[in-house]
Amino acid sequence: MQNWCPKGPVSPLPLPDGCGVSEVIAAWMPVGVIQPEDPIPNLTNAPLVDAFEASTFATAKRAHEHASARYVLATLLRDIGFEPSDLQIVRDEHRKPKLVWKDAETRDRAGAPPSLQLPEISLGHSNGVSIAAVSLNGSSIGIDAEPLDVPRARNLLTMMTSGQELQHLEQLWEIDANGGMQEATRTWVVKEAVQKACGLGMHIAPQSFSVLDRDEVVIKHDCSGFRLELHH
């Protein structure tokens, strides 16, 4: 089995000015061209990869995407003064990823006080690119990205929007199918980032909230409430 290795450099991901470089940093790297017949690589040398989770991957593509996103995250963590080997990623019941110390001894050896709040993180991958973002002030964060030139079916609109937002996208599609498709992609990217920031994924239906012409969205779900800034 071949060991996983990075397919390219980690590069800074420019973010909108409103995010604030003192609050959020992000980066990306290429995943590489993975063929369906390629063998699944050995991920034991990839940073922040959980061995059990890695053992469940059925395709080489999934393994490379997973390892690449965590490699990007490890690079960001080193940039802000953390040693990735001291940390691990755990998932909650909704599979939201979170950084934790490997153990108290590791935390103490790193000289971190027990009260130190580890950064919030968000990971993603799409069409040969992996991305990661770190929230430096500990606030919830979600990041997503998709290429604008990938064709998408119009019937996806009713699966992701409703009301005035759906009407707006339908009208754009009627005027210019390509422009409407791109705006639908932008809308979906923002909504997926919101779902990630809330940590609830598709438990929050994308049709249940609108991001049309908004720089903030407020969501209530069960007994939880979220107020999120939107940047894209």
N, C-alpha and C positions, 0 to 999 in steps of 0.2 A: 504494500500500500504506500503510495507516494504521500509525503508530508505536504500539508498546505503551505503555500507561500504567497505573499502579496503579489498582485498582478500589476501594480503600478504605485505611484507615489500618493501619499495623503496630501490633499490640497485644501487650503481654507475655503469655506463656502461663504461667499458674501451674503449677508443678511440685510434686510431693510433697516434703515437708520433707526426706526422706532424701537427695534429690539434692544439697542444699547450694547456696545461692545463690553461694557462693564457688567452686563447681566447675562448675556448669552453668547456662546461661541459654537461654531459648527464647522464641520469639514466633510470631505467626500473622497472617495477613491474608486477606481474602476474595479469591477469584479472580474472582468475578462470574458472572453468568448468560451462558453461552456457547452459542449456537445452532449446530446442525450445519452450517448454511449460512454461518456467519460466515467472513469471510476470515481467513487467517493473518496476524497482525500482524508488522510489522517490529520485530525485537528488538535492533537495533543499539544502541539507547539504554538497554537494560536491563542493570543491573550483573551482572558475573560470568557472563554468557552466552557460551558458545563459539559462534562464528559457524558453524563447520562442523556442530556438533551441531544448532544451530537450523535449518540448511538441510535437515535430514532430517525435520523435523516434517511430518506429513501432515494434521493437523487443527488448527483454531484452539484447541480445548480443550487439547490437549497443549502448545501454545506458551504459552498464558496460564498454565497450571499451572507450567511450567518457569520462566518469567520471574518469576512471583510468589514462588516459593520462594527464588529467588536474591535477589530484592529484600528479602525478610525477612532473609536471611542478611547481606546488605550492611548493613542497618540495625543488626543485632547487632554486626557487626565495627566499625562506626563507634563504637558505644557503648563498646567496650573499647579504642579507640585505634588501630584500623587504618584505612587508607584503601583501600576495596575496589578502586579503580582500580589499585592497586599489585599486586594479587593476581589469580590465576586459579584456576579449578577444573580439575583433571585427574582422570582415572579410571584405575584400575588394570585388570588383566586381568579382574577380576570386576565391574568398573564401580563400585567404591566411590569416591565423590568425596573429593578431598583438596585442601587449599589449598596453593599454592606461590607464591613470588614470580614476577612476570613475567620478571625477569632479575636478575642480580647488581647491575647498575647501579641498578635500581629499589629493591632492598633497601638498598643503601648510601645512596641518597638519602633513604630513610625513616629512616636512622639505626639500622637493626637489625643487630645482630652476626650473623655467619654461623651461630653456634650457636643462635640464637633458634628455639625450636620453635613453629611456627604452631599455632593451635587445631585440634583435631579437630572435624569438623562432621557433621551429619546433616540430611537434607532429606526432605520428604514432602508429599503432597497427597491430598485425598480430599473428594468431594462439595462442591466449591465453596470449599474452604479449603486454603491452603498453610501449611506450618509449617517451621521451621528451629530447630536447636539447636546450641550451641557448647560444647565441653568446654574449660574454662579451664585445667585442669591437664594437658592433653595426653593424657588417657586416652581409650580408644576409647568411642564413644557411638553409640547408635542411638535414633531416636525415630519413633513412628508414631501415627496417630490415625484412628479411624473413628467415624461416628455410630452410636449404639446402636439407633436406631429404623429402620434399613434392614433389610428382611426378608432372611433368608438360608436357604438350603436345608439341611435336616438332613444330607443325604449329604456335606456338606462336612466333617463331623466326622472321618470316616475318612481324609480327605485332609490333616488337620492334626494329628491326635492319635492316640495308641495306648495300649494297656495301661490302667492305672488312671485316667489322665487322660481317655481316651475313655469309659470306663465312668462316670466322674463326670458328664461332660457329657450322656451318653445318659440317665442317671437324672434329671438336672435337666430335660431336655427332656420326659421322660415326665410329670413332676410339673406343669410349667408351661412350655409351649412358648415363650412370650415371654421368660420369665426364662432359659430354657436358651439361647435365641438370643442374648440379650445377653451371657451369660457366655461363649458361644462367640466372640463378637466381641471381648470383652476378652482372651480367651486368644490369639486370632489377632494382635491388636495387639501384645501383649507378645512373641510369637514373632517377628513381623516386625522388631520393634526389636532383638531378639537377633541375628537374621540380619544386620541392617544393621551392628550394632556389631562383629560378627565380620568383616564385609567380604566375606562369601562368598555372601550372598543365598540362593537356593534350592539352592546346592550343599550346604547343610546342610538336610536334609529336616526339615520341621517335626514330623514324627512321631518323629524320632530323639531328641528331648529333651522334657522335661516342665517346665512352669512352674507346675504345680498346687501351691498353698500354699507357694510358695518365694519367698524374697527374694534368692536367689543361684542361678545356674546355671553348671555347669561343662561345657564342650564340648571334645571332642577330635575333630579332623578332619585326616586325613592326618598331617602332622608338626607341626601347630599345635595349641595348647591355649589355651582362653579361660576366664576366671573373671569373670563379670559380675554386678553387682548389678541387681536388678529393681525398678522403681518404676512404679506405675500408679494 
